[in-house]
Amino acid sequence: MKTTALSQVHEALGAKMVPFAGYLMPVSYEGVNIEHKTVRNAVGVFDVSHMGEFLIEGPKALDLIQMVSSNDASKLTVGKAQYSCLPNETGGIVDDLIIYRVKEDTYLLVVNASNIEKDWDHISRYNEEIGATMRDLSESYSLLAIQGPKAVEAMQSLSSVDLSAIKFYNFVVGDFAGIPHVIISATGYTGSGGFEIYCKNDEVHQVWERVLQAGADYGIKPIGLAARDTLRLEMGYCLYGNDIDDTTSPFEAGLGWITKFSKDFVNSESLAKAKEEGPSNKLIGFEMDERGIPRQGYDIADMEGNRIGRVTSGTMSPSLEKGIGLGYVKTSAADPGNKIYIQIRNKAVQATVVKPPFYK
C-alpha cells in the first residue's frame, strides 16, 4: 500500500485511514457531515496527493494531447486549464483528467490515482509515432485542495499573488506558504470554490502546516475522502470507476461538451457516429421522494417494475438532507421530472429525475 508524504500527519490528527486506489488515505477525521459543511460554509483542506501527474513536453506535445484527449487543447493558452477525457478504441473512457498549459510547449496532465499506470501506457502507445517527451511526476509531487467560500480570504496572507484575480480553471506559478514556485490553480471538485496547490513532496509539510495556521481564524479543518465524495456528488460531477469507465461513452455520461470534433482523436470517427445516433442510455441525476439512501449498484425501475438502469453513485446529501444519486437509465426515462424507483433492499422507493447540480 502506497502512502502520501503526509500520511503520518493524518494519522497523528486521528484520521480514519483506508485503502483507496492503492494508497492509504484519510477517509474522515471528525465525520463526513461536519467536514462536508465545513467546505460548503467556510474552508477545508484535502490531501489528494494520490492523484497522478504527467508532464508532456516539446514541439510535439500538443500533437500528442490532441490525439489522446477529447477536448480541444489548442484553445489552451499558458495559465489555463481544461477538463477533458481520454477516449478508448471501443467507445468508452480510459479516464477523465485536467490538462494545464504550463509553458508554450509544456503541458501537465492530472489523472486519477487508480488509473496512473493505465493512462501512462495508453498515452505512451500513441506517443510511439508522435515523439513528445513524457515524464511521470506522480511519485514526486503532492497536491492539496483548499476548498470553500472563504478559501481566497483565508489563504491570501500566504502568497504575493492576488488569489482573487485567478479565474476558474486558470492557474499561476507563484510563491505560496514560503515556497517560491508552486502551481496555484483555481480548480477543485467540490463546487464551493478554492484552489489546488501542486508542490514537491519535500515541500508539502511546510505548505500543509502554514495552510492550517493561516486558515485557523476562518474555521479551516482537514477534510477526508468521504466528504470529497459527497461534495462532488451534490454537484453532479462524475467519479471515474462509478459514473464513467471503459464501457461508458462521453455522450451517455453527458460529457458531449468536452468532446470536440474540430480535430481527429482516438476513436473520433465512431464517436461522431454515436453522437449522431444518440445514446440508448443516459446518466441522470435523481432525488429521493421518500426516505432512503441510494447506493452504487442498486437497480432502477419504472412504474411497472421493469428494470431500466442502475445507480452509479448515491448518498444522503448533507446539504439537502435527502437521498441523491446518479445512474444510467434508458434514454426514454431520462427527462427531468420523470418518476423512477430505486430498489433499496426489497423495496421500490420513488425518486424524481432532476438536472444536476443538486446543490445550488
C-alpha positions in Angstrom: 0.0 0.0 0.0 1.5 3.4 -1.0 1.3 6.4 1.3 1.4 10.1 0.6 4.1 12.4 2.1 1.5 13.5 4.7 0.2 10.0 5.8 1.8 10.2 9.3 0.4 13.7 9.8 -3.1 12.4 9.0 -2.7 9.5 11.5 -1.5 12.0 14.2 -4.6 14.1 13.6 -6.7 11.0 14.3 -7.9 10.4 10.7 -9.5 7.1 9.8 -7.2 5.7 7.1 -8.5 3.4 4.4 -7.1 1.8 1.2 -8.0 3.8 -1.9 -6.6 3.4 -5.4 -3.6 1.6 -4.0 -2.9 4.3 -1.4 -3.6 4.5 2.3 -5.7 7.7 2.5 -7.7 9.7 5.2 -11.4 8.9 4.6 -12.5 11.1 7.6 -11.4 13.0 10.7 -14.4 14.2 12.6 -17.1 12.8 10.4 -18.4 13.3 6.9 -21.3 15.7 7.7 -19.1 18.1 9.7 -16.4 18.0 7.1 -18.8 18.5 4.2 -20.4 21.5 5.9 -17.0 23.0 6.7 -16.2 23.1 3.0 -19.7 24.4 2.0 -19.7 27.2 4.6 -16.0 28.0 5.3 -12.8 26.3 4.1 -11.3 22.9 4.3 -8.0 21.3 3.1 -7.8 17.9 1.4 -4.6 15.8 0.8 -5.2 14.5 -2.7 -1.5 13.7 -3.4 -2.5 10.2 -4.7 -3.5 11.8 -8.0 -1.2 11.3 -11.0 0.8 14.0 -12.8 2.3 13.6 -16.2 4.5 16.2 -17.9 4.2 16.3 -21.7 6.9 18.5 -23.3 8.5 19.5 -26.6 7.3 20.6 -30.1 5.1 17.5 -30.4 3.4 17.9 -27.0 0.2 19.4 -28.3 0.0 16.9 -31.2 0.1 14.0 -28.6 -2.5 15.7 -26.3 -4.8 16.4 -29.3 -4.6 12.8 -30.3 -5.4 11.2 -26.9 -7.8 13.7 -25.5 -11.4 14.5 -26.4 -11.4 18.3 -25.8 -9.7 20.8 -28.0 -6.4 21.6 -26.2 -5.3 24.0 -28.9 -7.7 26.5 -27.2 -5.4 26.5 -24.1 -3.1 29.5 -23.5 -0.4 29.4 -20.9 -2.0 29.7 -17.5 -5.3 28.0 -18.4 -6.6 24.5 -17.5 -9.1 22.3 -19.3 -11.3 19.4 -18.2 -11.1 16.5 -20.8 -11.2 12.7 -21.1 -9.1 10.0 -22.8 -11.4 8.1 -25.1 -10.5 4.4 -25.7 -10.8 2.5 -29.0 -14.1 0.9 -28.2 -16.3 3.9 -27.4 -15.6 4.1 -23.7 -13.4 6.3 -21.5 -9.9 5.5 -20.3 -10.0 8.3 -17.7 -11.1 11.9 -17.1 -8.4 14.4 -16.4 -7.3 18.1 -16.3 -4.8 19.5 -18.8 -2.7 22.5 -17.8 -0.7 24.5 -20.3 2.3 25.4 -18.2 4.6 26.9 -20.9 4.3 27.2 -24.7 5.3 23.6 -25.3 4.8 22.1 -21.8 1.6 20.6 -20.5 0.7 19.0 -17.2 -1.9 16.2 -17.2 -3.5 15.4 -13.9 -5.1 11.9 -13.8 -7.0 9.7 -11.4 -4.9 7.7 -8.9 -6.4 4.4 -9.8 -5.6 4.9 -13.5 -2.0 6.2 -13.4 -0.4 3.1 -14.9 -3.3 2.5 -17.4 -3.3 6.1 -18.6 0.5 6.2 -18.9 0.5 3.0 -21.0 -2.4 4.3 -23.2 -0.7 7.7 -23.9 2.7 6.1 -24.4 1.3 3.8 -27.1 0.1 6.8 -29.2 3.3 8.6 -28.5 5.4 6.0 -30.2 4.6 7.6 -33.6 4.3 11.2 -32.4 7.5 11.5 -30.2 6.7 14.0 -27.5 8.8 14.0 -24.3 6.8 12.3 -21.4 7.7 12.3 -17.7 5.7 10.7 -14.9 5.9 13.0 -11.9 3.3 11.2 -9.8 5.7 9.9 -7.2 7.5 13.3 -6.7 4.6 15.7 -6.4 2.0 16.4 -3.7 -1.4 18.0 -4.2 -3.5 19.9 -1.6 -7.1 21.0 -2.4 -8.1 24.1 -0.3 -11.8 24.4 -0.9 -14.7 26.6 0.3 -16.1 30.1 0.0 -13.5 31.5 2.5 -10.5 29.9 0.7 -9.3 33.1 -1.0 -9.6 35.3 2.1 -8.0 32.6 4.4 -5.0 31.9 2.1 -4.2 35.4 0.8 -1.6 36.0 3.5 0.4 33.1 2.2 1.1 34.5 -1.2 2.1 37.7 -3.0 -0.2 36.6 -5.9 -3.6 38.2 -5.9 -5.6 35.0 -5.3 -9.0 36.7 -6.0 -7.7 37.5 -9.6 -7.2 33.9 -10.6 -10.3 32.9 -12.6 -12.0 29.5 -12.5 -9.9 27.0 -14.5 -6.9 29.3 -14.6 -3.6 29.0 -12.6 -0.4 30.8 -11.8 3.1 29.6 -10.8 4.0 31.7 -7.8 5.0 31.8 -4.2 2.8 30.1 -1.6 3.4 29.3 2.1 7.1 30.2 1.8 7.7 28.0 -1.2 8.8 30.1 -4.3 7.4 28.1 -7.2 4.1 26.2 -6.8 1.1 25.8 -9.1 -1.8 27.7 -7.6 -4.9 26.5 -9.6 -8.4 27.8 -9.3 -9.8 24.3 -9.7 -11.4 21.7 -7.5 -14.1 19.1 -7.4 -16.4 20.5 -4.6 -18.4 23.3 -6.3 -17.5 25.6 -3.4 -14.6 27.4 -4.9 -11.0 27.5 -3.8 -7.6 26.3 -5.0 -5.5 23.3 -5.7 -1.8 23.6 -4.8 0.9 21.4 -6.5 4.2 21.2 -4.8 7.1 18.8 -4.3 6.8 16.0 -1.7 9.6 17.6 0.4 7.7 21.0 0.4 4.2 19.7 1.3 4.7 19.5 5.1 5.5 23.2 5.3 2.6 24.1 3.0 0.1 21.9 5.0 1.2 23.5 8.3 1.0 27.1 7.0 -2.3 26.5 5.4 -3.8 25.3 8.7 -2.3 28.2 10.6 -3.5 30.8 8.0 -7.0 29.3 8.0 -7.4 28.9 11.7 -9.4 32.1 12.1 -11.6 31.0 9.3 -12.5 27.7 10.7 -10.3 25.6 8.4 -10.3 21.8 9.0 -8.6 18.8 7.3 -11.2 17.0 5.2 -11.2 13.3 4.2 -12.2 11.5 1.0 -15.7 10.7 2.2 -16.7 14.4 2.2 -14.9 14.8 -1.1 -17.3 12.3 -2.5 -20.5 13.8 -1.0 -19.4 17.3 -2.2 -18.7 16.2 -5.8 -21.9 14.2 -5.9 -24.0 17.3 -4.8 -22.6 19.0 -7.9 -23.3 16.0 -10.2 -19.6 15.6 -11.0 -18.7 12.2 -12.4 -16.4 9.9 -10.5 -14.2 7.5 -12.6 -15.0 3.9 -11.8 -18.5 4.8 -10.6 -20.2 7.0 -13.2 -17.7 6.7 -16.1 -15.5 3.8 -17.1 -14.1 1.9 -20.1 -17.6 0.9 -21.2 -19.4 4.3 -20.9 -19.4 6.8 -23.8 -18.9 10.5 -23.3 -22.4 11.0 -24.7 -24.1 8.6 -22.3 -22.3 10.4 -19.5 -23.3 13.9 -20.5 -19.7 14.7 -21.5 -20.5 15.8 -25.0 -19.4 19.3 -24.1 -15.8 18.1 -23.7 -15.9 16.0 -26.9 -14.9 18.3 -29.8 -14.9 17.1 -33.4 -12.8 20.1 -34.7 -9.8 17.6 -34.8 -9.1 13.9 -35.1 -8.5 11.9 -31.9 -8.7 8.4 -30.7 -11.9 6.7 -32.0 -13.3 10.1 -33.0 -14.9 8.7 -36.2 -17.1 6.2 -34.3 -17.8 8.7 -31.5 -19.1 11.2 -34.1 -21.4 8.5 -35.4 -22.5 7.7 -31.8 -23.3 11.4 -31.2 -25.4 11.4 -34.4 -27.4 8.3 -33.4 -27.8 9.4 -29.8 -27.2 7.2 -26.8 -29.7 4.5 -25.8 -28.8 5.1 -22.1 -28.1 8.3 -20.3 -26.6 9.3 -17.0 -29.2 11.1 -14.9 -29.4 12.8 -11.5 -32.2 11.9 -9.2 -33.6 13.0 -5.7 -35.4 10.6 -3.5 -39.1 11.5 -2.9 -39.2 9.2 0.2 -36.8 8.2 2.9 -34.0 6.0 1.6 -30.3 6.2 0.6 -29.4 5.1 -2.9 -26.2 3.2 -3.3 -23.9 2.2 -6.2 -25.3 -0.9 -7.9 -28.9 -0.6 -6.9 -31.4 -1.3 -9.7 -33.6 1.5 -11.1 -37.1 0.5 -12.3 -40.1 2.2 -13.9 -43.6 2.5 -12.6 -44.5 -1.0 -13.8 -41.4 -2.5 -12.0 -39.3 -3.1 -15.2 -35.6 -2.6 -14.6 -34.5 0.4 -16.7 -31.0 1.1 -15.2 -28.7 1.1 -12.2 -27.4 3.6 -9.6 -23.7 4.5 -10.1 -23.3 7.0 -7.2 -25.6 7.7 -4.3 -25.6 9.2 -0.8 -27.6 11.1 1.8 -26.8 14.7 0.8 -25.6 16.6 3.9 -26.7 20.0 2.4 -30.1 18.9 1.2 -30.8 16.3 3.9 -32.2 13.9 1.4 -31.1 10.9 -0.7 -29.5 11.9 -4.1 -27.8 9.9 -6.8 -26.5 9.4 -10.3 -27.3 6.5 -12.5 -27.8 5.2 -16.1 -31.3 4.7 -17.4 -32.9 4.2 -20.8 -32.9 7.5 -22.7 -36.8 7.4 -22.8 -36.8 7.6 -19.0 -34.2 10.3 -18.6 -36.3 13.5 -18.8 -36.2 15.8 -15.7 -39.4 15.4 -13.7 -39.8 11.7 -14.6 -40.6 9.4 -11.7 -38.3 6.4 -11.2 -38.0 3.7 -8.5 -34.8 2.8 -6.7 -34.7 -0.8 -5.5 -33.4 -0.4 -1.9 -33.2 -3.9 -0.4 -36.6 -5.4 -1.2 -38.5 -2.1 -1.6 -39.1 0.1 -4.6 -38.6 3.7 -3.4 -39.8 6.6 -5.5 -37.4 9.2 -6.8 -37.6 12.1 -9.3 -35.1 12.7 -12.2 -33.5 16.1 -11.8 -30.9 18.0 -13.7 -27.7 18.4 -11.6 -26.2 20.2 -9.7 -28.3 19.1 -6.8 -26.7 21.8 -4.6 -27.1 25.3 -5.9 
